[in-house]
Amino acid sequence: MGTLICHTCNATIDHFEDEKVTFLYSNCECENCSQNNGDNE
């Protein structure tokens, strides 16, 4: 079982069992991440 984590705020988005990795990083839909999407380079 793995965990899907927001790359921006490190919040846990979901859990999964399909992949053979422990963590996958993505972006969540929270207000903070939506405003900062693409601005953190």
VMD Tcl script that builds the backbone (N, CA, C; Angstrom):
set m [mol new atoms 123]
animate dup $m
set s [atomselect $m all]
$s set {name element resname resid chain x y z} {
  {N N MET 1 A 0.847 -1.183 0.000}
  {CA C MET 1 A 0.000 0.000 0.000}
  {C C MET 1 A 0.887 1.239 0.000}
  {N N GLY 2 A 0.525 2.227 -0.791}
  {CA C GLY 2 A 1.309 3.447 -0.881}
  {C C GLY 2 A 0.471 4.662 -0.552}
  {N N THR 3 A 1.126 5.797 -0.528}
  {CA C THR 3 A 0.479 7.052 -0.159}
  {C C THR 3 A 0.700 8.081 -1.258}
  {N N LEU 4 A -0.358 8.765 -1.650}
  {CA C LEU 4 A -0.277 9.864 -2.601}
  {C C LEU 4 A -0.167 11.156 -1.810}
  {N N ILE 5 A 0.920 11.908 -2.026}
  {CA C ILE 5 A 1.236 13.092 -1.231}
  {C C ILE 5 A 1.289 14.318 -2.129}
  {N N CYS 6 A 0.782 15.450 -1.630}
  {CA C CYS 6 A 0.848 16.700 -2.368}
  {C C CYS 6 A 2.291 17.189 -2.395}
  {N N HIS 7 A 2.786 17.506 -3.577}
  {CA C HIS 7 A 4.161 17.978 -3.753}
  {C C HIS 7 A 4.358 19.376 -3.170}
  {N N THR 8 A 3.283 20.163 -3.098}
  {CA C THR 8 A 3.365 21.547 -2.638}
  {C C THR 8 A 3.259 21.668 -1.118}
  {N N CYS 9 A 2.236 21.050 -0.522}
  {CA C CYS 9 A 1.993 21.240 0.914}
  {C C CYS 9 A 2.226 19.980 1.751}
  {N N ASN 10 A 2.638 18.877 1.126}
  {CA C ASN 10 A 2.916 17.601 1.809}
  {C C ASN 10 A 1.710 16.976 2.490}
  {N N ALA 11 A 0.503 17.361 2.080}
  {CA C ALA 11 A -0.711 16.761 2.641}
  {C C ALA 11 A -0.931 15.386 2.013}
  {N N THR 12 A -1.497 14.460 2.776}
  {CA C THR 12 A -1.854 13.152 2.241}
  {C C THR 12 A -3.137 13.298 1.436}
  {N N ILE 13 A -3.083 12.935 0.160}
  {CA C ILE 13 A -4.235 13.056 -0.715}
  {C C ILE 13 A -5.043 11.765 -0.719}
  {N N ASP 14 A -4.366 10.618 -0.831}
  {CA C ASP 14 A -5.065 9.345 -0.965}
  {C C ASP 14 A -4.095 8.209 -0.680}
  {N N HIS 15 A -4.621 7.000 -0.616}
  {CA C HIS 15 A -3.816 5.788 -0.481}
  {C C HIS 15 A -4.113 4.907 -1.683}
  {N N PHE 16 A -3.143 4.105 -2.102}
  {CA C PHE 16 A -3.325 3.262 -3.274}
  {C C PHE 16 A -2.637 1.923 -3.070}
  {N N GLU 17 A -3.033 0.940 -3.867}
  {CA C GLU 17 A -2.434 -0.389 -3.790}
  {C C GLU 17 A -1.940 -0.871 -5.143}
  {N N ASP 18 A -2.127 -0.092 -6.205}
  {CA C ASP 18 A -1.826 -0.553 -7.555}
  {C C ASP 18 A -0.354 -0.457 -7.929}
  {N N GLU 19 A 0.369 0.493 -7.401}
  {CA C GLU 19 A 1.767 0.711 -7.779}
  {C C GLU 19 A 2.701 0.009 -6.794}
  {N N LYS 20 A 3.943 -0.198 -7.204}
  {CA C LYS 20 A 4.933 -0.859 -6.348}
  {C C LYS 20 A 5.889 0.145 -5.729}
  {N N VAL 21 A 5.386 1.331 -5.422}
  {CA C VAL 21 A 6.178 2.362 -4.755}
  {C C VAL 21 A 5.483 2.741 -3.456}
  {N N THR 22 A 6.231 3.356 -2.549}
  {CA C THR 22 A 5.676 3.738 -1.259}
  {C C THR 22 A 4.995 5.096 -1.325}
  {N N PHE 23 A 5.587 6.046 -2.047}
  {CA C PHE 23 A 5.040 7.396 -2.139}
  {C C PHE 23 A 4.952 7.838 -3.592}
  {N N LEU 24 A 3.850 8.492 -3.935}
  {CA C LEU 24 A 3.711 9.174 -5.210}
  {C C LEU 24 A 3.390 10.622 -4.901}
  {N N TYR 25 A 3.951 11.542 -5.669}
  {CA C TYR 25 A 3.724 12.963 -5.434}
  {C C TYR 25 A 2.875 13.557 -6.539}
  {N N SER 26 A 1.929 14.401 -6.151}
  {CA C SER 26 A 1.041 15.089 -7.067}
  {C C SER 26 A 0.682 16.417 -6.432}
  {N N ASN 27 A -0.285 17.133 -6.981}
  {CA C ASN 27 A -0.774 18.364 -6.366}
  {C C ASN 27 A -2.218 18.168 -5.940}
  {N N CYS 28 A -2.548 18.632 -4.740}
  {CA C CYS 28 A -3.917 18.519 -4.264}
  {C C CYS 28 A -4.723 19.729 -4.721}
  {N N GLU 29 A -5.981 19.755 -4.384}
  {CA C GLU 29 A -6.875 20.814 -4.831}
  {C C GLU 29 A -7.166 21.840 -3.730}
  {N N CYS 30 A -6.345 21.895 -2.695}
  {CA C CYS 30 A -6.598 22.855 -1.622}
  {C C CYS 30 A -6.359 24.284 -2.113}
  {N N GLU 31 A -6.886 25.253 -1.425}
  {CA C GLU 31 A -6.803 26.650 -1.837}
  {C C GLU 31 A -5.355 27.126 -1.943}
  {N N ASN 32 A -4.521 26.756 -1.000}
  {CA C ASN 32 A -3.121 27.170 -1.001}
  {C C ASN 32 A -2.378 26.626 -2.218}
  {N N CYS 33 A -2.581 25.377 -2.546}
  {CA C CYS 33 A -1.889 24.764 -3.676}
  {C C CYS 33 A -2.412 25.287 -5.006}
  {N N SER 34 A -3.684 25.561 -5.103}
  {CA C SER 34 A -4.268 26.099 -6.329}
  {C C SER 34 A -3.692 27.471 -6.646}
  {N N GLN 35 A -3.444 28.282 -5.630}
  {CA C GLN 35 A -2.891 29.623 -5.831}
  {C C GLN 35 A -1.412 29.561 -6.177}
  {N N ASN 36 A -0.696 28.577 -5.623}
  {CA C ASN 36 A 0.750 28.487 -5.816}
  {C C ASN 36 A 1.147 27.543 -6.934}
  {N N ASN 37 A 0.209 26.984 -7.652}
  {CA C ASN 37 A 0.505 26.018 -8.691}
  {C C ASN 37 A 1.390 26.627 -9.772}
  {N N GLY 38 A 2.653 26.172 -9.852}
  {CA C GLY 38 A 3.580 26.680 -10.849}
  {C C GLY 38 A 4.400 27.854 -10.386}
  {N N ASP 39 A 4.132 28.410 -9.227}
  {CA C ASP 39 A 4.854 29.592 -8.740}
  {C C ASP 39 A 6.002 29.247 -7.808}
  {N N ASN 40 A 6.256 27.975 -7.525}
  {CA C ASN 40 A 7.264 27.622 -6.526}
  {C C ASN 40 A 8.582 27.178 -7.151}
  {N N GLU 41 A 8.944 27.686 -8.330}
  {CA C GLU 41 A 10.221 27.340 -8.950}
  {C C GLU 41 A 11.299 28.314 -8.574}
}
mol reanalyze $m
mol bondsrecalc $m
mol representation Tube
mol addrep $m
